[in-house]
Amino acid sequence: MSGKLRTASRLPMLTGLLVVGLTISYLLQISPSPVLSFIRDEYGLFNNDALLNMSMSIIFPVCIVCAAVGTWVEQRVGTSKLYIIALACLAVSSCMLFAIDSYALYLVSRVIFAVGFGFLIPFIGSVIMRYYNPRQREAMNTINGLFPWLGALLAFFLLVPMTEAMGGSWRNAIGFWGIVTVVVAALWLALIHNRRVTAQDEGEGSELDSGPPEKGIYRGLWKRREIKLLCGSFVCDFFFYAYISTLLPIFLMEAASISEADAGTMAAFAFPVVGAVGTLLGGYIASRSGKRRPIMMTGQLLKVVGVILMVFSIEFSLPLALAGVVIFTLGNSSWLPAFYMTPMDLEGMTPSRAAGAFAMMLSAGFIAATVSPVLGGWLTNVFAAMSGIAEPIAAHVFGLKWSFFIFGFVNLIAFVCILALRETGPAGKSSRPAA
């Protein structure tokens, strides 16, 4: 009996180490953004925004490749070892910052980070499917949707104070989280790796790396209509989010004539804080109702409404524009838990197939994130030139406003994708007549 209790108690330990490790990964993913001015000053990148912004954009192509390869790696080395490899990449990329002295080496560290971050995408899909029962999966997918917001919240509120406390060294501030990652990896090795883990309400334990390899996972997944529609909806979501999240502080600063610090604070509140609230709310609604489509469709409509309110009120009412940002963020965050739940609801899903589904969906979004800032910048310049406004900042605001407006409507395409999706939640399944 005591042995069984010890076995069962490993699931909370596994969950805790997952939450800490993945939160750190999202903190590191966005880490250049809060300290971008420090990076610019240290490496003298004052008139080269394209090179400066590469610290963020360089990770997406690598993540796409590693997310796709990660499913193959997971089947050959096991779920637990995949997590260790991912954490090792995160730790190495962060701890490198204690020693590097050039921007080129910093970009190399970002590539190493992207390898680990890409591996974490199929890993989280596999581990949730493998070690949690259906009710627990709903909670874990809500937490999975929370990671980007929680990571951003910690990054925006901790990295700058840590940098200042460490004598202005942004590299030491980020490197500290590499040390924390090493601790997480060590605890995982000591407490979870090669151990049996039991769900809290199930009697059987399972080896963390058990199960024969599956063949043709991506080919089989792509034949499923639901996966195609989920990929399409996430392409639309991330296409716009990658653009607005990058440029929102500049838009608020220029359009409302406020300081850079105030614009950054407003953006930090509007995205991470409201995003965290929206994710928890969306997860609760999807779990409580037993349905996925309603909150997913509502989220897309809220995004469109929020963008329209923001762009058409910013020049005469900052509070109203911020209300639009809040509405957009609630929509952008509330649909994510149900989005992550849906592939796990599908018939015949295994841990490896769930890992593959997560890799496909998020990689599709990362491709969109790579394209949208470039296309959005071009569109902004076109509208700024068409405006006929002589003052450069005012012309730039005009261009941003209309590029946001046009890009915002891609969320209606996501709405159509979800509308065409069959209900996969338990309530939807129980309401369908038996064949």
Secondary structure, 3 states (H helix, E strand, C coil): CHHHHHHHCHHHHHHHHHHHHHHHHHHHHHCCCCCHHHHHHHHCCCCCHHHHHHHHHCHHHHHHHHHHHHHHHHHHHCHHHHHHHHHHHHHHHHHHHHCCCCHHHHHHHHHHHHHHHHHHHHHHHHHHHHHCCHHHHHHHHHHHHHHHHHHHHHHHHHHHHHHHHCCCCHHHHHHHHHHHHHHHHHHHHHHCCCCEEECCCCCCEEECCCCCCCCCHHHHHHCCHHHHHHHHHHHHHHHHHHHHHHHHHHHHHHHHCCCHHHHHHHHHHHHHHHHHHHHHHHHHHHHHHCCCHHHHHHHHHHHHHHHHHHHHHCCCCHHHHHHHHHHHHHHHHHCHHHHHHHHHHCCCCCHHHHHHHHHHHHHHHHHHHHHHHHHHHHHHHHHHHHHCCCCHHHHHHHHHHHHHHHHHCHHHHHHHHHHCCCCCCHHHHHHCCCC
